[in-house]
Amino acid sequence: MTTTLITGANKGLGYETARQLIAAGHQVWIGARDPERGRTAADGLGGRFLPLDITDDDSVAAAAATVGELDVLVNNAGISGGLAAPIDVTADLMRTVYEPNVFGVVRVTRAFLPLLQQSAHPVIVNVTSGLGSMTLATDPTSIASRYQMLAYSSAKAALNMLTVQYAKAFPAIRINCVDPGFTATDFNGHRGVQTVEEGAEIIVRMAQLTSDGPTGTWLDRAGAVPW
């Protein structure tokens, strides 16, 4: 059975991804900071709750020791940081957004790499956003060019580069980033135009890659996303 860990899986896209992967036969660890919400989600889905604060070294180390073995890691947890205008974005706000969205991914990936390297078909899926695309941000025909989310967009651009660098460093692991699209969740006040089922589709698809699948790519439901 494929063992999968999803960070931030107690609600939204993480929860739906867990639901679909459990239905596909995965044993899924529900990573969550809040014990009550995490256990409730795990019990409701038939998954296993894993206490996990991706901003805390000790929490991540304890989680890696608890899991023991892993085939798929979905780095889903993150925050938006709000809609502050660029002139109001401070270094402290940048750090707040980068801590889970960038440093947290590094922290979790590094901790679980030894387990993934023991898997016959290891996979890492990094959940990013089209707002992190430099191509789309500079294309006046793209909706992404209309947003000025300095902290969030730059953090997702950094996550995209992390994905590429990890893919080059660990060619035996399928490491990709995915854009779920503008999905209605708590993350955006349910303003998204997609359902969580639609948003989770590309995450679930890439979490089920075999060893001959792509690596170092960025995809959404429609195909390749420009960097």
C-alpha positions, 0 to 999 in steps of 0.5 A: 500500500502506498503511504502518503503524507499531506501537510495542512490536510485537516481542511480545504484542498489538503482534506479533499486530496486526502479523501481522493487518495484514500479512495484510491487505496493510499494510506494517508497521514493527515498532517495538521497543527491543531490536534482536535481538527486533525483528529476529526479530519483523520477519523472522518476520512479513515486516515491517520492523524499526524501532529505537524507544525511545519514551522517547528523543527522539533515537530517536523522531526517527531513527525518523521520519526512517527511515520517511519516509512513514506512513498508520497509527500504532498507539501500543501500547507501554507498561508496567503499573508493577506492582501497588503499593498506592496508599500505596506509589506514589511520584512516581518510580513515577508518572513511570516509568509515565507516561514510556512510557504518556503522554509516549511517546505524545506524543513519537511522535505529535508526531514522526510527525504531519507524515508522517501529514498527508501521507497520504490516509487517516491513522489513529492508534490509541491502545491504552488500557485499561478501567482508565482509565475513570472511569465503570467505576472508579466503578461497583461492578458493573464489574470495573474498580472492584476494581483500585487501580492508581494509576499505570497507571489514571491514565496510561490516563485521561490517554491517553484525554484525549490521544486526544480532544484530538488528534482535535479538533486534527487532524480530518483524521486518524482518531484513536481509542483502543481497549481490547483487553480482558483478554488473555493476554500477558507484560504480565499474566503471561498471566492474561488471559481472551482470546487475543491474536487476540481482543485484537488484533481491535479494534486491527486494525479501527480501524487500517483505518478510512477517511477517513469513519470515527469519530474521538475515540472509545473502543471495544472488541470489543463497542462504545463504552467509557464514558469 
